[in-house]
Amino acid sequence: MATILLVEDDASMRLLTCTKLRPYYTVVTANDGSEALEYLENRRADLIVADVMMPRMDG
């Protein structure tokens, strides 16, 4: 199953998006760009869906 990295700082939007995608994909989440980069240092994702404006580091 393909893995999607969802980078979203808004908890409700993250929950909604995960709920829609999880029946079809493995979904992992990050709260901002920095957290996403930490994830990607050791693992891979087939697709990254990122919010454009986030705290610390944005998309």
N, C-alpha and C positions, 0 to 999 in steps of 0.2 A: 504494500500500500504506500502511496506517495506521502511524503511528509511536508506539511506547510508550516512555516514559521510565521506566526501572526505577531506583529509588533504594533501594539496599541496601548496608549496610556489610560484611556477611559475604560473603567471596569465593565460598565454595562454594555458598551459596544464590543468589547472583547468577548464577553459572555454570549451575546447574540450571534456574533460571527462564528464562534466556536460551535455553538449549538447547530448552526446551519451546515457547517463543514464536516463535523465529526462523523456523521454516518458514512461519508465517502472517503475521508482522508485521515491520516494521523496528524493531529494539530498540536503544536507546541507554541507557547506564548512567551512574549517578553514585554516588559513595561515600557521600554525605550530602546534607542539604538545601541546604547552601551551594553545593556543586558543581552541584546540580540548578538552583538559581536562576541560576547563571552560564550554564548551557546555555540556559535559557529566555529570557535577555536578548536573544539573537540568533536563536533558532530556536523552532519550535513543536513541540508534541507533541499527539497526539490523545487520549492517555490517560497518566496518571501513576500508577504503582504504587509506593507508598512504604512502607518499613518505618516502624514507629511510634517505635522507640527507636534512635537513632544518635548518634555523637559530633558535636560542634560544633553542628549544628542538626538536629533530628529532625522527623519527619512528624506 
